[in-house]
Amino acid sequence: MTFEEAKEKLGKFGQEQVLKYYDELDESSKAALLAQIENTDFSILKHTANAGKGDERGEFSPLAAMQLSEIEKRRDEFYNEGVKTIREGKTAALLLAGGMGTRLGADGPKGMFDIGETKHVYIFQRIIENLLDVVKETDTWIRLFIMTSEKNHEATVEFLKEQNFFGYKEDRVVFFQQDMAPACDYNSKVYMEEKGRIATSPNGNAGWYSSMVRAGLDKILTDEGIEWINIFAVDNVLQRICDPCFIGASVIAGVSVGSKVVRKAAPDERVGVMCLEDGKPSIVEYYELSQEMMDAKDENGDPAYNYGVILNYLFRVSELAAVADDRMPLHVVEKKIPYINEKGELVKPEEPNGYKFEQLVLDMIHQLDSCLPFEVVREKEFAPIKNATGVDSVESAKELCKKNGIEL
Ligand code: UTP
């Protein structure tokens, strides 16, 4: 794209500030900025008009989870089916590691964070070791996709190579980078993160499927006959991945997606809850739960909206293509965005100063026809690290690891 073309494109979207420092840039930075302008979708900025309005939701109704008692009764049936599915090479794992981990505030990718006390225990290590348990159990090297972002790709790849993938077979690992979206101020003007770079951030945890397809990796799915993908968050250090029982239960139930869930600790706990929305699977956020929903009971007299999601889903691959990304809503999220100020200095704000744009996995689920919420024991499988201290923190996750016999 030429300078004139870039100027015209920016003018159309009221974003002329992007070229403010253009004359100060060297030739390669000029070319990089023009390329970034060409590849940036500025039309998404109009969505800031919806900021703070909340999403329009349909009518919620309960979706019963498969509870531990039933899982226990049918454990062998589920386990055998899951092991068979894994051994046939029909299951892949996909680590969502494209996030910025701003709440934790550590430098570098979240997975490189070390929770060890007497030795190194990196988050990535915990995850890979958990997956290795299944590899050993099934004698199958499960295909592992790792989604990074432009912000952390190199550091992630370099670190995992340096650590020999913590024992995982390198040729079974495939990295890809998720797409980015521009970040803007409260007046919908994009920020600059450098004089020659528009501020961007990863496009949300649902960016994985479209980014994977753009990277041409759906070919691996087809070529290898992968029918199920278990996507999971980087920050749950007790995460069980490609759990044969969960896979078996989802296959036998014949659903479009399986979702690991935990029983809520309290009716108002801050977790998204699996439910139906206008008759289709969905997730209601904790702040959207009305008192009536919190009080609602199922046929056994238990709370009807009682199972929180832990970002561990098993998607049926054949249904993903229909989940076109242009149908997915774009969420406008208020965040702290580092930017170049009037004087050309980099500012790292302490408070939110604008918006990022994200697509969320819950919207993918809502486009599918059926979902199996599958209960797991919270203390054994859910130790998220979101914050440095307090709830869902390094401290609470370490405590849970120790309770599960993991040496730190
Ligand atoms: P979070 O929603 O906790 O976001 O991600 P985050 O970026 O890690 O942390 P904060 O909000 O900045 O503190 C849940 C999971 O989804 C992944 C994260 O890496 C994590 O595994 N994720 C999130 C992506 O892969 N891409 C994204 O764009 C957002």
Residues whose N, C-alpha, C, O or C-beta is under 5 A from the ligand:
A	BS01	UTP	L96 A97 G98 G99 M100 G101 T102 R103 L104 M147 P202 N203 G204 N205 F232 A233 V234 D235 K386
